[in-house]
Amino acid sequence: MAKIPLFFVSLLLLFFFSSSAIPSQNPNPNPTALTAHDELKNNGFPIGLLPTNVLDYSLNRTSGDFSVNLGDLCKITLPPDNYLATYSKKVTGKLVEGRIADLDGIRVRAFFQWWSITGIRLSGENLVFEVGMVTAKYASKNFDESPACEGQRSSS
């Protein structure tokens, strides 16, 4: 049986303990990771289309399919007409050039009834909200700030 020199054993132990005891110099291995709000901005949409409480999201850059996890139901008041809106725990859709299609998870109360917003598209300086066959146009600047869910404190 071959003997391993004590020097190599010491060196291996030193390497093992130093690499496991010293924390990584960069705790965030991907410091340039984008948030869901960043993705909105990068695609020409204002960040205020999503509330502040986004926990995480996924985006398939090939198909445009996305999912946003809010963790809990969220109620907000949409500007400028103060419509009450609810966001499900999970909002899904498809992000395509200048449009959010197949949207599921956002409802708005108007005319004494709840309506699902099925899409949002850019139109110059405006956003066009699609509720089935009906549309409503609002200035994008109304959504420049991400709202906090009503009844919850902002984490800022």
C-alpha contacts under 8 A as a table, 3 or more apart, distances in Angstrom:
res1	aa1	res2	aa2	distance
4	I	8	F	6.95
4	I	9	V	7.10
5	P	8	F	5.67
5	P	9	V	6.76
6	L	9	V	5.10
6	L	10	S	6.10
7	F	10	S	5.18
7	F	11	L	6.14
8	F	11	L	4.95
8	F	12	L	6.06
9	V	12	L	5.15
9	V	13	L	6.16
10	S	13	L	5.17
10	S	14	L	6.03
11	L	14	L	5.09
11	L	15	F	6.15
12	L	15	F	5.13
12	L	16	F	6.09
13	L	16	F	5.06
13	L	17	F	6.08
14	L	17	F	5.39
14	L	18	S	5.94
15	F	18	S	5.27
15	F	19	S	6.01
16	F	19	S	5.46
16	F	20	S	6.23
17	F	20	S	5.28
17	F	21	A	5.79
18	S	21	A	5.29
18	S	22	I	5.92
19	S	22	I	5.77
20	S	23	P	7.44
23	P	27	P	7.94
24	S	27	P	5.87
26	N	29	P	6.14
28	N	31	P	5.55
30	N	33	A	5.61
34	L	37	H	7.96
34	L	38	D	5.69
34	L	39	E	6.68
35	T	38	D	5.01
35	T	39	E	6.38
35	T	56	D	7.63
35	T	57	Y	7.65
36	A	39	E	5.05
36	A	40	L	6.42
36	A	54	V	7.47
36	A	56	D	7.36
36	A	57	Y	6.17
36	A	68	V	7.40
37	H	40	L	5.10
37	H	41	K	6.43
37	H	47	I	5.07
37	H	50	L	7.12
38	D	41	K	5.10
38	D	42	N	6.06
38	D	47	I	7.45
39	E	42	N	5.06
39	E	43	N	6.26
40	L	43	N	5.26
40	L	44	G	6.43
40	L	45	F	4.93
40	L	46	P	6.27
40	L	47	I	5.94
41	K	44	G	5.13
41	K	45	F	5.15
41	K	46	P	5.74
41	K	47	I	6.26
42	N	45	F	7.43
43	N	97	E	7.30
43	N	98	G	6.98
44	G	98	G	7.03
44	G	122	L	7.78
45	F	49	L	7.77
45	F	122	L	7.43
45	F	140	S	7.75
46	P	49	L	6.33
46	P	140	S	6.59
46	P	141	K	7.56
46	P	143	F	5.72
46	P	144	D	5.28
46	P	145	E	7.66
47	I	50	L	6.17
47	I	143	F	6.72
47	I	144	D	5.96
47	I	145	E	6.20
47	I	146	S	5.58
48	G	51	P	6.52
48	G	143	F	4.30
48	G	144	D	5.30
48	G	145	E	4.71
48	G	146	S	3.76
48	G	147	P	6.24
49	L	143	F	6.26
49	L	146	S	6.85
50	L	54	V	7.62
50	L	146	S	6.11
50	L	147	P	7.36
51	P	54	V	6.76
51	P	74	C	7.94
51	P	76	I	7.90
51	P	146	S	5.21
51	P	147	P	4.85
51	P	148	A	5.52
51	P	149	C	6.45
52	T	146	S	5.57
52	T	147	P	5.85
52	T	148	A	5.23
52	T	149	C	7.38
52	T	154	S	7.35
53	N	70	L	5.90
53	N	71	G	7.92
53	N	148	A	6.95
53	N	149	C	7.39
54	V	57	Y	7.66
54	V	68	V	6.94
54	V	69	N	6.03
54	V	70	L	4.62
54	V	71	G	7.49
55	L	68	V	7.80
55	L	69	N	5.63
55	L	70	L	5.43
55	L	71	G	6.47
56	D	68	V	6.16
56	D	69	N	5.36
56	D	70	L	7.32
57	Y	66	F	7.19
57	Y	67	S	5.49
57	Y	68	V	4.29
57	Y	69	N	5.79
58	S	66	F	5.45
58	S	67	S	5.32
58	S	68	V	6.63
59	L	64	G	6.42
59	L	65	D	5.84
59	L	66	F	4.32
59	L	67	S	6.69
60	N	63	S	5.64
60	N	64	G	5.24
60	N	65	D	5.35
60	N	66	F	6.32
61	R	64	G	5.22
61	R	65	D	7.57
63	S	94	K	7.57
64	G	94	K	4.97
64	G	95	L	4.63
64	G	96	V	5.90
65	D	92	T	7.52
65	D	93	G	5.81
65	D	94	K	4.25
65	D	95	L	6.25
66	F	92	T	5.60
66	F	93	G	5.53
66	F	94	K	5.83
66	F	95	L	7.01
67	S	90	K	6.74
67	S	91	V	5.72
67	S	92	T	4.40
67	S	93	G	6.76
68	V	90	K	5.58
68	V	91	V	5.09
68	V	92	T	6.31
69	N	89	K	6.04
69	N	90	K	4.73
69	N	91	V	6.69
70	L	73	L	7.26
70	L	74	C	7.84
70	L	88	S	7.55
70	L	89	K	4.97
70	L	90	K	5.97
70	L	91	V	7.85
71	G	89	K	5.17
71	G	90	K	7.35
72	D	88	S	7.04
72	D	89	K	4.58
73	L	86	T	7.08
73	L	87	Y	5.78
73	L	88	S	4.94
73	L	89	K	4.93
74	C	86	T	5.52
74	C	87	Y	4.99
74	C	88	S	6.66
74	C	89	K	7.46
74	C	149	C	5.26
74	C	150	E	7.14
75	K	84	L	7.03
75	K	85	A	5.68
75	K	86	T	4.46
75	K	87	Y	6.38
75	K	149	C	5.39
75	K	150	E	5.53
76	I	84	L	5.99
76	I	85	A	5.38
76	I	86	T	6.42
76	I	147	P	7.01
76	I	148	A	7.17
76	I	149	C	5.39
76	I	150	E	5.59
77	T	82	N	5.27
77	T	83	Y	5.50
77	T	84	L	4.61
77	T	85	A	5.96
78	L	81	D	6.81
78	L	82	N	5.08
78	L	83	Y	5.16
78	L	84	L	6.25
78	L	85	A	6.56
79	P	82	N	5.14
79	P	83	Y	7.09
79	P	142	N	5.97
79	P	143	F	7.33
80	P	138	Y	7.84
80	P	142	N	6.46
83	Y	108	V	6.57
83	Y	109	R	6.09
83	Y	110	A	6.61
84	L	108	V	5.80
84	L	109	R	5.46
84	L	110	A	7.93
85	A	106	I	6.98
85	A	107	R	5.50
85	A	108	V	4.20
85	A	109	R	6.24
86	T	106	I	5.78
86	T	107	R	5.31
86	T	108	V	6.42
87	Y	90	K	7.65
87	Y	91	V	7.11
87	Y	105	G	5.62
87	Y	106	I	4.67
87	Y	107	R	6.63
88	S	91	V	6.20
88	S	105	G	4.88
88	S	106	I	6.47
89	K	105	G	7.72
90	K	105	G	6.37
91	V	103	L	7.37
91	V	104	D	5.74
91	V	105	G	4.52
91	V	106	I	6.97
92	T	102	D	7.68
92	T	103	L	5.78
92	T	104	D	5.27
92	T	105	G	6.59
93	G	100	I	6.62
93	G	101	A	5.79
93	G	102	D	4.84
93	G	103	L	4.23
93	G	104	D	6.15
94	K	100	I	5.61
94	K	101	A	5.01
94	K	102	D	5.89
94	K	103	L	6.93
95	L	98	G	7.98
95	L	99	R	6.14
95	L	100	I	4.70
95	L	101	A	6.39
96	V	99	R	5.28
96	V	100	I	6.18
96	V	101	A	7.26
98	G	121	R	5.75
98	G	122	L	5.31
99	R	119	G	7.27
99	R	120	I	5.77
99	R	121	R	4.15
99	R	122	L	6.25
100	I	103	L	6.69
100	I	119	G	5.35
100	I	120	I	5.08
100	I	121	R	6.12
101	A	118	T	6.67
101	A	119	G	4.64
101	A	120	I	6.74
102	D	118	T	5.72
102	D	119	G	6.13
103	L	106	I	7.54
103	L	117	I	6.68
103	L	118	T	4.56
103	L	119	G	5.32
104	D	116	S	7.42
104	D	117	I	7.28
104	D	118	T	6.33
105	G	116	S	7.56
106	I	116	S	5.94
106	I	117	I	5.73
107	R	114	W	6.28
107	R	115	W	5.32
107	R	116	S	4.27
107	R	117	I	5.70
108	V	114	W	5.55
108	V	115	W	5.28
108	V	116	S	6.40
108	V	117	I	7.07
109	R	112	F	6.54
109	R	113	Q	5.46
109	R	114	W	4.40
109	R	115	W	6.19
110	A	113	Q	5.54
110	A	114	W	6.44
110	A	115	W	7.27
115	W	131	V	6.65
116	S	131	V	5.98
116	S	132	G	7.77
117	I	120	I	7.76
117	I	129	F	6.74
117	I	130	E	5.75
117	I	131	V	4.75
117	I	132	G	7.44
118	T	129	F	7.83
118	T	130	E	5.56
118	T	131	V	5.47
118	T	132	G	6.28
119	G	129	F	6.02
119	G	130	E	4.87
119	G	131	V	7.14
120	I	127	L	6.57
120	I	128	V	5.52
120	I	129	F	4.58
120	I	130	E	5.89
121	R	127	L	5.73
121	R	128	V	5.19
121	R	129	F	6.72
122	L	125	E	7.47
122	L	126	N	6.11
122	L	127	L	4.90
122	L	128	V	6.32
123	S	126	N	5.06
123	S	127	L	5.85
123	S	128	V	6.71
124	G	127	L	7.93
125	E	139	A	6.09
125	E	140	S	5.81
125	E	141	K	7.85
126	N	137	K	6.43
126	N	138	Y	5.47
126	N	139	A	4.27
126	N	140	S	4.83
127	L	137	K	5.64
127	L	138	Y	5.40
127	L	139	A	6.10
127	L	140	S	5.55
128	V	135	T	6.32
128	V	136	A	5.58
128	V	137	K	4.40
128	V	138	Y	6.54
129	F	135	T	5.43
129	F	136	A	5.22
129	F	137	K	6.28
130	E	133	M	6.88
130	E	134	V	5.97
130	E	135	T	4.55
130	E	136	A	6.76
131	V	134	V	5.19
131	V	135	T	5.97
132	G	135	T	7.80
138	Y	142	N	7.45
139	A	142	N	5.81
139	A	143	F	7.97
140	S	143	F	5.64
140	S	144	D	7.05
141	K	144	D	5.21
142	N	145	E	7.89
143	F	146	S	7.03
148	A	152	Q	7.00
148	A	153	R	7.15
148	A	154	S	5.72
149	C	152	Q	5.59
149	C	153	R	7.70
149	C	154	S	7.93
150	E	153	R	7.99
